[in-house]
Amino acid sequence: MKKIDVLIIGAGAAGLMCAIEAGKRGRSVVVADHSAKPAEKIRISGGGRCNFTNIHTSPENFISENKRFCVSALKRYTQHDFLDLVNSYNIAWHEKTLGQLFCDESSFQIIDMLLDECDAANVEIRLNTEISNIIRREDGGFDVTTRTGAQWTCQSLVVACGGLSIPKIGATGFGYQIARQFGINVIPTRAALVPFVFDPELRTKTGELSGISVDAVVGCNKKQFREGLLFTHRGLSGPSILQISSYWNEGDSITVNLNPEEDAFDILKSAKAENPKQAVHNVLSRILPNRLAQMITANHGLERPIGETGDKALRKLAMDVNQWSVMPSGTEGYRTAEVTIGGVDTNALSSKTMEARDVPGLYFIGEVVDVTGHLGGFNFQWAWSSGWSAGQVV
């Protein structure tokens, strides 16, 4: 059995950051991951360019049962601190909308940076390594065994193995199993930052709109986001939809403003006065993509000229432009979800160190914890911040 100071389960963003910081302090660190490659979620993020942080990161960008939990870590290691690290490696980056920072070239630049930092800190990374057993010793340390029989004994055990999102790259619920093994509560989980799907009847109406995108305001449960919306063959996607999915619960309707810049009823009324012979869908197509305008008009049975259409009918039509209420039948689930909401109960952890209050030496960081960011680099920043915080003390 090999004796080390720190064993980290999970070679993702949070785990590597924690390993780097612990290694810098002279601790002997092993990172174990069941996957064949490290940092797969970094690799696929941002269309392969990694949306590695957001310049506007603040606690308001996170969802948790305990909204204040993330404050300490985010203050102690900020988006500017991570950007300093990126700049020190001369990685070219650019800012997209709403403060999102991406690599100019490839997400592999962020992975290589983290692996180089691990090398410099003498961190050992063990891939294709599946943990089979964890025992807490009487002295407070941990004995950990892998499926191939390798064994470590460590003072600090860090769980950084993420949530349930995107199982095809290796996501599992192992982190939650470890929490439960040690009597730590796990907040129920669900897929977040995920597209919506419609029931067959609604899908029949909207399926032909697949590929159409608009700037939209989408609201649910007193929260709203204005970003792009994309119709798909199964339902709705795009940034505004992914954002609101984190606030949606099964059975909820969402409200969609398909043209937040203009009042559709005012435009229809003006058009009716100016040219009563024109078709209703032709008026709508001035402010919406043509296929979308045709579908909405057809749903209301308004095939006649606008001059023959009453104001009451036009107002109802306009509601489907500016206040379209739609009930998704569900989401695409963990298969395509970018993150998992819920996870290890923050009430069981120290917000400064990420250590389990009742199990000294056991730490939980990153997505496995009940802290979930909005779309746009916030979840990576939580990984850096929580990993850094644990790395100062393990």
C-alpha positions in Angstrom: 0.0 0.0 0.0 1.5 3.3 -1.1 1.4 6.2 1.4 0.6 9.6 0.0 -0.7 12.9 1.4 -3.6 13.5 -1.0 -5.7 11.3 -3.3 -8.0 13.2 -5.7 -10.7 11.2 -7.4 -11.4 12.9 -10.8 -9.0 14.4 -13.3 -11.3 17.2 -14.4 -11.1 20.9 -14.0 -11.7 21.0 -10.2 -9.5 17.9 -9.5 -6.5 19.2 -11.5 -6.7 22.6 -10.0 -6.8 21.1 -6.5 -3.8 18.9 -7.3 -1.8 21.8 -8.6 -2.3 23.8 -5.5 -1.7 20.9 -3.1 1.5 19.9 -5.1 2.8 23.5 -4.9 2.6 23.2 -1.1 4.9 20.2 -1.3 2.2 17.6 -0.7 2.5 14.2 -2.4 -0.6 14.1 -4.7 -2.1 11.4 -6.9 -5.1 12.1 -9.2 -7.0 8.9 -10.1 -9.6 8.9 -12.9 -11.5 5.9 -14.5 -11.4 7.5 -17.9 -8.6 7.0 -20.5 -8.0 10.7 -20.9 -8.0 13.6 -18.4 -10.3 16.6 -18.5 -12.8 15.3 -21.2 -15.4 18.0 -20.2 -12.8 20.7 -20.8 -12.0 19.2 -24.2 -15.6 19.3 -25.5 -16.6 22.6 -24.0 -17.3 25.7 -25.9 -17.3 23.9 -29.3 -13.8 22.7 -28.6 -12.5 26.1 -27.6 -13.4 26.0 -23.9 -15.4 28.8 -22.3 -13.0 28.7 -19.4 -14.5 31.5 -17.3 -16.7 34.5 -17.3 -15.4 38.0 -16.7 -18.7 38.9 -14.8 -18.6 36.0 -12.4 -20.4 36.7 -9.1 -22.4 34.6 -6.6 -25.6 35.7 -8.4 -24.7 33.4 -11.3 -25.0 30.3 -9.3 -27.9 28.0 -8.1 -27.7 26.2 -4.8 -29.9 25.3 -1.8 -27.5 27.5 0.1 -27.0 30.5 -2.1 -24.2 32.0 0.0 -22.0 28.9 0.0 -20.1 29.8 -3.2 -19.2 33.3 -2.0 -16.0 32.5 -0.1 -14.3 30.4 -2.8 -15.3 32.8 -5.6 -13.8 35.7 -3.7 -10.6 33.8 -2.8 -9.8 32.6 -6.3 -11.5 34.8 -8.9 -11.9 34.8 -12.6 -9.1 37.3 -12.8 -6.8 34.9 -11.0 -7.5 32.2 -13.5 -7.1 34.6 -16.4 -3.7 35.5 -15.0 -2.7 31.8 -15.2 -4.0 31.6 -18.8 -2.1 34.7 -19.8 1.1 33.4 -18.2 1.0 30.6 -20.7 0.4 33.1 -23.6 -2.8 31.4 -24.5 -4.7 33.7 -26.8 -8.3 34.2 -25.9 -11.3 36.3 -26.9 -14.5 37.6 -25.2 -17.8 36.6 -26.6 -21.2 37.9 -25.6 -22.0 38.5 -21.9 -18.4 38.2 -20.7 -17.7 34.7 -21.9 -14.0 34.0 -22.4 -12.8 31.4 -25.0 -9.5 30.1 -26.3 -8.7 31.5 -29.8 -7.4 28.1 -30.8 -8.3 25.0 -28.8 -9.5 23.7 -25.4 -6.4 21.5 -25.4 -4.5 24.6 -24.6 -6.2 24.8 -21.2 -5.8 21.0 -20.6 -2.1 21.2 -21.5 -1.6 24.2 -19.2 -3.2 22.3 -16.3 -1.1 19.2 -17.0 2.1 21.2 -17.2 1.2 22.8 -13.9 0.6 19.3 -12.4 4.0 18.2 -13.7 5.7 21.2 -12.2 4.1 20.4 -8.9 5.1 16.7 -9.1 1.5 15.5 -9.3 1.0 11.9 -10.4 -2.0 11.3 -12.6 -3.4 7.8 -12.9 -5.9 7.2 -15.7 -7.9 4.0 -16.4 -8.1 3.7 -12.6 -11.4 2.8 -11.1 -11.8 3.1 -7.3 -13.5 0.0 -5.8 -13.2 0.5 -2.0 -12.7 3.4 0.4 -12.1 2.8 4.1 -11.6 5.5 6.8 -9.0 4.4 9.3 -9.2 5.0 13.0 -6.5 7.7 12.8 -8.7 9.7 10.3 -6.8 8.8 7.1 -8.2 6.8 4.2 -7.3 3.5 2.6 -8.3 3.4 -1.1 -8.3 0.3 -3.3 -8.7 0.2 -7.1 -10.3 -2.5 -9.2 -6.9 -3.7 -10.4 -5.7 -4.0 -6.8 -3.6 -0.8 -6.5 -3.8 0.6 -3.0 -3.1 4.0 -1.5 -3.3 5.3 2.1 -3.8 9.1 2.3 -4.4 11.8 4.8 -6.8 13.8 2.6 -9.3 12.4 0.1 -10.8 14.8 -2.4 -13.9 13.9 -4.4 -13.9 15.7 -7.7 -15.6 13.3 -10.0 -18.4 15.6 -11.3 -22.1 15.0 -11.8 -24.2 12.9 -14.1 -24.0 15.1 -17.2 -22.9 13.6 -20.5 -22.3 9.9 -19.5 -20.7 9.2 -22.9 -17.6 10.9 -21.7 -17.6 9.0 -18.4 -20.0 10.8 -16.0 -21.2 8.7 -13.2 -22.8 9.1 -9.8 -19.8 7.8 -7.9 -19.2 11.1 -6.0 -22.7 10.9 -4.6 -22.0 7.3 -3.6 -19.0 8.4 -1.6 -20.9 11.1 0.1 -23.7 8.7 1.1 -21.1 6.2 2.3 -19.9 8.7 4.9 -23.4 9.8 5.9 -23.4 13.1 3.9 -26.7 14.2 2.4 -27.1 14.5 -1.3 -29.6 17.1 -2.7 -31.7 15.4 -5.4 -30.2 15.9 -8.9 -31.6 16.7 -12.3 -30.2 17.7 -15.7 -29.5 21.4 -16.2 -28.3 23.6 -19.1 -30.2 21.2 -21.3 -32.6 21.5 -24.3 -36.3 21.0 -23.9 -38.4 18.4 -25.8 -42.1 18.6 -26.8 -44.9 16.1 -26.8 -45.7 14.5 -30.2 -48.6 16.9 -30.9 -46.6 20.1 -30.3 -43.6 18.5 -32.1 -45.8 18.0 -35.2 -46.5 21.8 -35.2 -43.0 23.0 -34.6 -40.8 20.2 -36.2 -40.7 22.0 -39.5 -39.1 25.0 -37.7 -36.0 23.0 -36.9 -32.9 25.2 -37.5 -34.6 28.5 -37.1 -33.1 30.8 -34.4 -34.3 34.1 -32.9 -33.2 36.4 -30.1 -35.7 35.7 -27.3 -36.6 36.4 -23.7 -37.5 33.2 -22.0 -39.0 33.1 -18.5 -40.0 30.5 -15.9 -40.4 30.6 -12.1 -39.7 34.4 -11.8 -36.4 34.1 -13.7 -35.8 35.2 -17.3 -32.9 35.2 -19.8 -32.5 37.0 -23.1 -30.3 35.2 -25.5 -30.6 33.1 -28.6 -33.4 30.5 -29.0 -33.2 27.6 -31.5 -36.0 25.4 -32.7 -35.0 21.7 -33.0 -36.7 18.7 -34.4 -37.4 17.6 -30.8 -38.3 21.0 -29.2 -36.2 24.0 -28.2 -32.6 24.7 -27.5 -30.2 27.7 -27.7 -28.6 29.7 -24.9 -31.8 31.2 -23.5 -33.4 27.8 -23.3 -30.4 26.1 -21.7 -30.3 28.9 -19.1 -34.0 28.7 -18.2 -33.9 24.9 -18.0 -32.0 25.2 -14.7 -35.0 26.9 -13.2 -37.7 24.6 -14.8 -39.4 21.7 -13.1 -41.5 19.0 -14.6 -45.0 20.3 -15.3 -43.9 24.0 -15.6 -44.7 26.2 -18.6 -42.2 28.6 -20.0 -43.0 32.0 -21.4 -41.2 33.0 -24.6 -41.0 36.4 -26.2 -40.0 35.7 -29.8 -39.4 39.4 -30.6 -38.5 41.4 -27.4 -37.7 44.5 -29.4 -41.2 45.1 -30.8 -44.9 44.8 -29.8 -46.4 42.5 -32.3 -50.0 43.8 -31.7 -48.9 47.4 -32.5 -47.3 46.3 -35.7 -50.3 44.2 -36.8 -52.7 47.1 -36.0 -50.5 49.6 -38.0 -50.3 47.2 -40.9 -54.0 46.7 -40.9 -54.6 50.4 -41.2 -51.9 50.9 -43.8 -52.7 48.0 -46.2 -55.8 45.9 -45.2 -55.4 43.6 -48.2 -52.0 42.1 -47.1 -51.8 38.6 -45.6 -51.4 38.4 -41.8 -48.3 36.1 -42.1 -46.6 38.6 -44.4 -46.9 41.2 -41.7 -45.5 38.8 -39.1 -42.7 37.8 -41.4 -41.3 41.4 -41.1 -40.5 40.7 -37.4 -40.1 36.9 -37.4 -38.5 34.3 -39.7 -40.9 33.5 -42.5 -41.5 29.8 -41.5 -42.2 30.8 -37.9 -44.6 33.6 -39.0 -46.5 31.1 -41.2 -46.7 28.5 -38.4 -48.1 31.0 -35.8 -50.6 32.4 -38.3 -51.7 28.9 -39.4 -52.2 27.9 -35.7 -54.7 30.8 -35.4 -56.4 30.0 -38.7 -55.8 33.5 -40.0 -55.3 32.9 -43.7 -57.5 35.8 -44.7 -56.3 39.4 -45.3 -55.4 41.4 -42.2 -58.2 43.9 -43.0 -60.8 41.1 -42.5 -59.3 40.1 -39.1 -60.7 41.5 -35.9 -58.5 43.2 -33.3 -59.3 40.5 -30.8 -57.9 37.8 -33.1 -54.8 39.9 -33.8 -54.2 40.4 -30.1 -54.4 36.7 -29.5 -51.9 36.2 -32.4 -49.6 38.8 -31.0 -49.6 37.0 -27.6 -48.0 34.0 -29.3 -45.2 36.3 -30.5 -44.6 38.3 -27.3 -45.9 35.9 -24.6 -45.9 32.4 -26.1 -46.7 30.0 -23.2 -45.5 26.5 -23.9 -45.2 23.5 -21.7 -42.2 21.2 -22.5 -42.8 17.5 -21.9 -39.3 17.2 -20.5 -35.7 17.8 -21.3 -33.1 15.8 -23.2 -31.8 14.6 -19.9 -28.2 14.0 -18.7 -27.3 12.7 -22.2 -26.9 16.3 -23.5 -27.1 18.3 -20.2 -24.0 20.5 -19.7 -24.3 20.3 -15.9 -26.1 18.6 -13.0 -28.2 20.6 -10.5 -28.1 19.3 -7.0 -25.4 17.1 -5.4 -23.5 17.0 -2.2 -25.3 19.1 0.4 -23.3 22.3 1.1 -24.6 22.4 4.6 -22.2 19.4 5.2 -19.2 21.3 3.9 -16.9 24.2 4.9 -17.4 27.0 2.4 -13.7 28.0 2.9 -12.0 24.6 2.5 -14.7 22.3 1.0 -14.0 19.8 3.8 -16.8 17.7 5.1 -17.6 19.0 8.6 -18.3 15.6 10.1 -15.6 13.7 8.2 -12.2 15.6 8.6 -9.9 14.9 5.7 -12.7 14.3 3.2 -13.3 17.1 0.6 -15.9 17.6 -2.2 -15.2 20.1 -5.1 -16.6 21.1 -8.4 -19.8 19.8 -10.0 -20.3 17.0 -7.5 -21.3 19.8 -5.0 -24.7 21.4 -5.0 -23.5 24.6 -6.7 -24.5 25.0 -10.4 -23.5 28.0 -12.5 -25.4 29.7 -15.4 -24.3 29.0 -18.9 -21.2 31.0 -20.0 -18.1 29.8 -18.2 -19.4 30.0 -14.6 -19.2 26.3 -14.0 -15.6 26.2 -14.9 -14.9 29.1 -12.6 -16.6 27.2 -9.8 -14.3 24.3 -10.5 -11.2 26.5 -10.4 -12.4 28.4 -7.3 -13.5 25.3 -5.3 -10.4 23.3 -6.4 -8.1 26.1 -5.4 -9.7 26.5 -2.0 -9.4 22.8 -1.1 -5.8 22.8 -2.5 -4.7 25.3 0.1 -5.5 22.9 3.0 -5.4 19.3 1.9 
